[in-house]
Amino acid sequence: MMKIMVCGKGGCGKSTIAALLAKAMANRGYRVLVIDSDESNFGLHRQLGMELPDDLMNYFGGKKVILERMRSSFQNPNAKSGPPKIEIFDEMWTLDDIPREYLVEKNGIMLLAVGKIHEFGEGCACAMGVLSTGMLEHLKVAAKEVVIIDTDAGVEHFGRGVEQGCDIVLVVMDPTFESLMLSKKIDELAGSIKKPVYFILNKVDDESRQVMLASVDEDRIAGIIPVNNDVFRAGLTGKELDVCLPEIDELINVLGGEKGGK
């Protein structure tokens, strides 16, 4: 069906929206894969009520192996400009091709973690970005299947080229000036590769609503989610999100219309 990239600044609620969206789509009978591509996020699995899976990087030899292949690629005189590209995947994958030992499953949702920073001084997160890019470009999604990618904060993933493999970019905004400005940059970057962009206004109250509405194209607002104490408490305590929001159901309707439900 589709691959949805969830973007935004740190703390805007990307993981919360990704988890709520995954649960709502699973409840509608979709087969859902959530990809945690944020190397510093250790909370998404808790919001889904799961254990953190082993890093997918380990299936390909680990971070050091991928970084070494990246160095070799940079030294190749015939290498093209742009985001680093290394051949990790030999062929296209379906959801069934993902090694099961790198997945955690619960209630129709599969969770995969590309990789995490585990130790001091282990190096940059570039290997995770390269693996995320290759994974999305080589992942086939069938009818009634959806992939939700929770990204790292900001726009570095655009520099890595990760968005090339997605179908829709979903920007989560909170009521801060930084978030409003970042949403414009994400819109610009996604537009340059012709990816449709929708906005979720999150943590909205009466005071912030009009300012946030005025900052983006109203026709591309896929949901307005008010401040919710149940969501706040779950996030504070690290408990599973067990909240049904009508705004998330409306978001699914909007995204389904974008892709024609295919």
Secondary structure, 3 states (H helix, E strand, C coil): CEEEEEEECCCCCHHHHHHHHHHHHHHCCCEEEEEECCCCCCCHHHHCCCCCCCEHHHHHCCHHHHHHHHHHHHCCCCCCCCCCCCCCCCCCECHHHCCHHHCEEECCEEEEECCCCCCCCCCCCHHHHHHHHHHHHCECCCCCEEEEEECCCECHHHHHCHHHHCCEEEEEECCCHHHHHHHHHHHHHHHHCCCCEEEEEEEECHHHHHHHHHHCCHHHEEEEEECCHHHHHHHHHCCCCCCCCHHHHHHHHHHHHHHCCC
